[in-house]
Amino acid sequence: MSAADDPREYDLDALRRRLLPERAGERSTSIPELAGADQHLCAIALALPDGSVRSSADGTKRFSIQSAVKPFLFALALADTDGGALDRLGIEPTGEAFDAIKLESGTGRPPNPMVNAGAILTCALVDGDGPEERAARIVTGLSAFAGRALQVDDDVSRSEHLLGDRNHALAHLMRDEGTLEATADDAVAVYARACAVLVDAEILAVMGATLAMGGVNPVTGERVVSARIARDGVAVMATCGVYDGSGRWMRAVGVPAKSSVSGAIVMSAPGTLGAAIVSPPLDELGTSVRGRIGAEALSADLGLHLFG
């Protein structure tokens, strides 16, 4: 194995330099904190089975996790319901936007846990007596995936809660269908707090690696979720993680991933590594422009494509 295709030797800063000239895309304007994000931020990180973590420049610059949290919320909901969350959620791709006001016809279930409706419901399914306990359980669970204690950006959480009109609409719709038992406001508040957890590229790569390694954090050695749950999480990332661009993503990149309006992409290459690429300017599907280009290059250079 040469340095060119060995993740232990791969030049992440060289890949970053290849990405920096790209100027396409716009930052999310859904909340002020995202609209004001550093559009020049560009970071790449890898977390390997031996517990080593490598990153480019900017690899420890923090940002809110946003939708990249969804695979981990799904895993925590599966763990806390002993798999029962699968009865409450669909797992099919939608071809719709991530915040589409739409539920499964005939069931009232969210179409999958990677869209906003599904993530709001998974937040309501984790253990906890009330929204404060559920939010605390989520931060504790995400910290186990990360291998370190994580914090919440209260300003981002507040903005997500107050300005998330479509999320409130989805929660009310699920309440009306009998799918959501928590109040709409409580469910959205917990989801807003989950999206506001602060991470960096290195942390997110470790989280992706924990799913890729069958639920065992490669840095701490802790089993965070069962192998079955990790497998289910990675499978749904593969089919639904990049929303209505998931098919194109799997054709071009071939690695299960979850995109985010913060510009983060978390990747889980089963049995191989976790990766994260972060750059705030987004394409029309809400995926980081540099992140998508970088993921294609990383997959090709390291031979990560599942079907390659």
Buried (B, 14 or more C-beta within 10 A) or exposed (E): EEEEEEBEEBEBEEBBEEBEEBEEBEBBEBBEBBEEBEBEBBBBBBBBBEBEBBBBBBBEBEBBBBBBBBBBBBBBBBBBBEBEBBEBBBBEBBEEBBBBEBBBEEBBBBBBBBBBBBBBBBBBBBBBEEBEEBBBBBBEBBBBBBBBEBEBBEEBBBBBBEBBEBBBBBBBBBBEBEBBEBBBEBBBBBBBBBBBBBBBBBBBBBBBBBBBBBBBBBBBEEBBBBEEBBBBBBEBBBBBBBBBBBEEBBEBBBBBBBBBBBBBBBBBBBEBBBBBBBBBBBBEBBBBBBBBBBBBBBBBBBEBBBEE
